Amino acid sequence: MTEFDSQYYLIDDSGKLRFTKPGKHSLKPYFDLAGIDINTIRTIESYQQAREQASPFFMEHLAKRASSWQDTDQFQLLKTAIFGSEEDLEQDIRLFDLKKSIKVIK
C-alpha cells in the first residue's frame, strides 16, 4: 500500500490507480453527475482532477445519498444542518433536545 491508498482505491507500484468495489459504488454516481467516466481515471493525478471537476456537483450528490439515510431524529438533524437554513437548524435542535428530555413511562 502507498500513502495514497484508501478504501476507495488502490495504487500499484507503477502508479496505476484502480477503484475498489466500495469506491466504484460510492464515487461512480458522483463522477457521473460531472460527465466523468470513472473507468478513465487511472492515476492519482487524474483522480484529483476528477474530484475537482466534480466538486460543483457535490451538494447534489450528497442530497441523493441523504435521501437513503435512515429516518431517525439524528439523521433528520444532520440533513437540516447540511441542507436547511440556520433558523431551521435552531428549531430542529430545540425539538431534538426536547424529545431527548422527555421520558416515556410504561
C-alpha positions as CSV (number, residue, x, y, z in Angstrom):
1,M,0.0,0.0,0.0
2,T,1.1,3.6,-0.7
3,E,0.4,6.8,1.2
4,F,-2.5,7.4,-1.3
5,D,-4.3,4.1,-0.8
6,S,-7.8,4.4,0.6
7,Q,-10.9,2.3,1.0
8,Y,-12.0,3.7,-2.4
9,Y,-8.9,3.0,-4.5
10,L,-5.5,1.3,-4.6
11,I,-2.4,2.4,-6.4
12,D,0.2,-0.2,-7.5
13,D,4.0,0.2,-7.6
14,S,3.8,1.7,-11.1
15,G,1.4,4.4,-10.0
16,K,-1.7,2.9,-11.6
17,L,-4.9,3.6,-9.7
18,R,-7.8,1.2,-9.5
19,F,-11.0,1.6,-7.7
20,T,-12.2,-0.9,-5.1
21,K,-15.8,-2.2,-5.2
22,P,-16.9,0.3,-2.5
23,G,-15.0,3.1,-4.3
24,K,-16.8,2.5,-7.6
25,H,-20.1,2.1,-5.7
26,S,-19.7,5.4,-3.9
27,L,-17.8,7.6,-6.5
28,K,-19.3,6.5,-9.8
29,P,-22.7,8.3,-9.3
30,Y,-20.7,11.4,-8.2
31,F,-18.5,11.4,-11.2
32,D,-21.4,10.6,-13.5
33,L,-23.0,13.9,-12.4
34,A,-20.0,15.7,-13.9
35,G,-19.9,13.6,-17.0
36,I,-16.8,11.8,-15.9
37,D,-16.3,8.1,-16.7
38,I,-14.8,6.5,-13.6
39,N,-13.1,3.9,-15.8
40,T,-10.9,6.5,-17.4
41,I,-9.3,7.5,-14.1
42,R,-6.0,5.7,-13.9
43,T,-3.7,7.8,-11.8
44,I,-3.9,9.8,-8.5
45,E,-3.5,12.9,-10.6
46,S,-6.4,12.1,-12.8
47,Y,-8.4,11.2,-9.7
48,Q,-7.7,14.5,-8.1
49,Q,-8.6,16.3,-11.3
50,A,-11.9,14.4,-11.5
51,R,-12.7,15.3,-7.9
52,E,-12.0,18.9,-8.7
53,Q,-14.2,18.8,-11.8
54,A,-17.0,17.1,-9.9
55,S,-16.9,19.4,-7.0
56,P,-19.7,21.7,-8.3
57,F,-22.0,18.7,-8.1
58,F,-21.1,17.7,-4.5
59,M,-24.2,19.0,-2.8
60,E,-26.4,17.4,-5.4
61,H,-24.6,14.1,-4.9
62,L,-24.9,14.4,-1.1
63,A,-28.6,15.2,-1.4
64,K,-29.1,11.9,-3.4
65,R,-27.2,10.0,-0.8
66,A,-29.0,11.6,2.1
67,S,-32.3,10.5,0.6
68,S,-31.4,6.9,1.5
69,W,-30.4,7.7,5.1
70,Q,-32.5,6.2,7.9
71,D,-35.5,8.2,9.1
72,T,-34.2,8.9,12.6
73,D,-34.1,12.1,14.6
74,Q,-30.3,12.2,14.4
75,F,-30.3,11.9,10.6
76,Q,-33.0,14.5,10.3
77,L,-30.9,16.8,12.3
78,L,-27.9,16.1,10.1
79,K,-29.9,16.8,7.0
80,T,-31.2,20.1,8.4
81,A,-27.6,21.0,9.3
82,I,-26.4,20.3,5.8
83,F,-29.3,21.5,3.6
84,G,-31.5,23.7,5.8
85,S,-31.4,27.3,7.0
86,E,-29.9,28.4,10.2
87,E,-33.4,29.1,11.6
88,D,-34.5,25.5,10.6
89,L,-31.4,24.1,12.3
90,E,-32.0,26.0,15.6
91,Q,-35.7,24.9,15.6
92,D,-34.7,21.2,14.9
93,I,-32.1,21.3,17.7
94,R,-34.6,22.6,20.2
95,L,-37.1,19.9,19.1
96,F,-34.3,17.2,19.2
97,D,-33.3,18.3,22.7
98,L,-36.9,18.4,23.9
99,K,-37.5,14.8,22.6
100,K,-34.4,13.7,24.5
101,S,-35.6,15.2,27.7
102,I,-39.0,13.5,27.7
103,K,-39.1,10.2,29.4
104,V,-41.8,7.7,28.5
105,I,-43.1,5.7,31.4
106,K,-44.7,2.4,30.6
